[in-house]
Amino acid sequence: MNTDKNNNIDNIIENNSIENKNDIEEVKPIEEVKPIENISSNINEQEKTIEDMERKKEEIKSLIAKEKLQKKEERKKKRKKVGKAILKSASVASCFAILGVGIGSGAVLSKSYVAKKEQASFKFDVSDVTEASLTDNIMLTSNSASSIFKEVGDSVVNISTKISGGFFSADMQDLGSGSGIIYKIDGDKVYILTNNHVIEGASYVTISVTGEEQIEASLVGTDPSSDLAVLMVSKQDMNKAGIEKVNVAKFADSDTVEVGDFVFPIGNALGRGKTMTQGMISAQNKQINIDGKNLTVIQTDAAINPGNSGGALMNTDGEVVGINTAKLSSSAIEGIGYAIPSNIATDIADQIITNGYVERPYFGIMGKTISENTKRIYGLQTDGVLVVEVEEDSNASKAGLKAGDIITSFNGKEIKTVEDLSVAINNCKANDTVSFEILRDVNKPMTLKVTLAPSNTSF
């Protein structure tokens, strides 16, 4: 009888897919029915026993259903817990897929984790979620973005420019507006770094920290080739205008920035006061040409609007990684802005502050890129720069370079375009002696040496 009873329970357990019999240990075994000696006299007792068995069955079923419900709730809680962990540690990936940036939704940027994987192919594994990794993460939320602006916003200034006009040039007319960055303090002198095109042609320049005051600035020097300039204001004048604390910007090593890093342009957009936008680094060391100037820049998808020029491109630590300088504008283009890397900008600024100008190497030629069309016309088989004119008495002339020569290499760098040659020259210093390779009479290779003369631009 005991065997039949246990088999009955086993059947119930098996039919309800219970994996462990111990899960229903609290169910008491069904009591054994005593042998029936007199059917007619014990029929009521049998009926009672059957009712008890049915009741026990119902109790078992109830316990099984309760156990299933508990397990279902436990699985649901586990999924919810893992889901929260995924949201905390993978929100950068989700923000890339949905928003392109991770500010409004509260992304998590883990320096230790992201450094190991490219953000462009960020993949998340639940096994990576540990208490330690979550602790090491840096929360990048709208609150932290606003704290960056509050902390470093005053190191960026609005710039207003005027030009002389009217009768005897006595009247001043508005020329334009832009932005600048408080770069350095030396005693009473406060140096401000900006773009050359922001102050170019101006007769009168003022800066403002809050947008309420106007403080007159003087020009220290400019470097049109890099589109950079340095202004100077008196710290005493700033204090008189109500600026009690002068916040000097912190500059980061721009060589360490990577594609996918979050950045925040801050500047005087449209001349209507300081604003901050958000985005990321799209490309590094891009070569662009603006008004005949070859610039090495950082590309970003963050909004850089007129008036932002000369302002700061900040990283998530509130440090300047670039000087906002240009954007591409077209109905077919969206989210392409450029900033001069901080390492280039600080080197130029220091030279301007020290010397009043930037000493650049000078070659002394006019050249033209050999295009495919030029190759067909003249039967050329090589890339390079065709020398159109050599300046008289220049060091290039003294080195033996002639019009019609084709420059194919300069200081060990292959030359295919005028831009390549310009970059190669600018990577040298004044008074450096370098070698360069040419083709003369189309097929005669030669190697020449030249000492690059200094080309000073002072103001």
Buried (B, 14 or more C-beta within 10 A) or exposed (E): EEEEBEEBBEEBBEEBEBEEEEBBEEBEEBEEBEEEEEEEEBEEEEEEBEEEBEEBBEBBEEBBEEBEEEEEEEEEEEEEEEEEBBEBBBBBBBBBEEEEBBBEBBBBBBEEBBEEEEBEEBEBEEEBBEEEBBEEBBEBBEEBBEEBBEEBBBBBBBBBBBBBEEEEEEEBEEBBBBBBBBBBEEEEBBBBBBBBBBBBEBEBBBBBBBEEBEBEBEBBBBBBBBBBBBBBBBBEBBEEBEBEEBBBBBBBEBEEBEBBBBBBBBBBBEBEBBBBBBBBBBEBEEEBEEEEBBBBBBBBBBBBBBBBBBBBBBBBEBBBBBBBBBBBEEEEEEBBBBBBBBBBBBBBBBBBBEEBBBBBBBBBBEBEBBEEEEEEEEEBEEBBBBBEEBEEEBBBBEBBBEEBBBBBBBBEBEBBBBBBBBBBBBBBEBEEEBEBBBBBEEEEEEEBEBBBBEBEBEE
